[in-house]
Amino acid sequence: MEAKKLKEFLEKFPNGVEIVLLESVVTDSARGSADRPGALKLAVSDAVVKNLRGDPAKRDAFLLVRIPRDLIEREASLIILPGL
């Protein structure tokens, strides 16, 4: 799913899209190495697990969205920066 489609869903269905802060569901983590990627263990509801394990044609879309720290700081600033 592309960013444009995500924005569209957020605008059309603001109460239908669930947003969860990743740090609130991470229960364990492991850094990556040359041999393996990093890993996160998440605590989610059983309904989420069933949805992900179920029929691919009936799955919800689960996304991981990253907002870089500099954008968060820009949003809080009263200074208008070029390029925004």
Secondary structure as GFF3:
##gff-version 3
##sequence-region A 1 84
A	DSSP	alpha_helix	3	12	.	.	.	ID=ss1
A	DSSP	three_ten_helix	22	24	.	.	.	ID=ss2
A	DSSP	beta_strand	26	30	.	.	.	ID=ss3
A	DSSP	beta_strand	39	42	.	.	.	ID=ss4
A	DSSP	alpha_helix	46	53	.	.	.	ID=ss5
A	DSSP	three_ten_helix	56	58	.	.	.	ID=ss6
A	DSSP	alpha_helix	69	76	.	.	.	ID=ss7
###
